[in-house]
Amino acid sequence: MTTPPGRYPDLDLTGMRRGRDRSGAAARNGIAMTLLGIFFLLSLVVVVPEIMADRVGAGEATTHGTVVDLHVTTGRSGSRLCVPVARFEVDATTYTTRTGRSSSSCPSIGSSVTVVYPTADPSGARVPPPAGTRLLLGVVPVVGLVLVVLGIRAFVVRLRRPIA
């Protein structure tokens, strides 16, 4: 894009003002990156319980269940999310449970899933999320930490640089 001669004499071809310090933009970018990183780090509130859902705590046990139903919803973009319903048996009593969150990976009906249940009350069982989902959720806070470090670094470098 070229500028008509004489119309904007203080602009160069890149659209930046001649002689103006561009490090202010670097500082703003550093702040924005840090805030975005903090947002990703706050996802730990959701991520940690989801990752820990497959851990067997005190007073809990695991068993294998069978997927007997899928509650499927379709988003506006056409993406398909499902919540599998699993049936499992403890001490000759049959229970059903479903995952706490919907997922884009839908197991087939009849497939086997791991069920974690409290030994005192198996009706409070849960189906942990797939390993791929837990891995993906674990990456989000790491990205947040990287963004915070890079954002702070960009801001500090800007503060140390003399203004021209």
C-alpha positions, 0 to 999 in steps of 0.5 A: 500500500502506498501513500499519496505524496504529501498527504501523510508526510510523517508516515513511512511505507509500513504505516509507522510514524517516522522517528516515533518509539515503537517500544510502547507497542512491545510493552502493551503486547507484553502486558496483553500476553501476561494477562492472557497467560494468567487467564490460561493459568486460572484454567487450573481451577477446572483442569486439575479436578478433571485430570484427577478424576481418574485417580482412585481416592480413599474409600473408592474402587474401580470396575469396568462398565459397559457403555449402554447409551450416549446423550449426543448434542450437536453444536451450532457449528455442527460439532458433536458432543456426547456424554456416555452412560455406563452400566456397571455391577457391584455386589450383584447390584447394577448401577448406571452412571455418566461422565461429568462432562461432554466430550467430542470423543464418543465411545461406541455403545457396548464398549468397555469403560473404567468406572470409579465408585465410592465403596460406601455408595456405588451410585455416586460413581463417575467415568473418568475422561479419556487420556487424550482429553486429560493430556490436552487439558494439561497443556493449557496451563503450561501454555499459560505459564509460557505466556506469562513468562514471555509477557513479563520478559517483553515488558521488562526488556521494554523498561530497560531499553532507553527511549530514543 
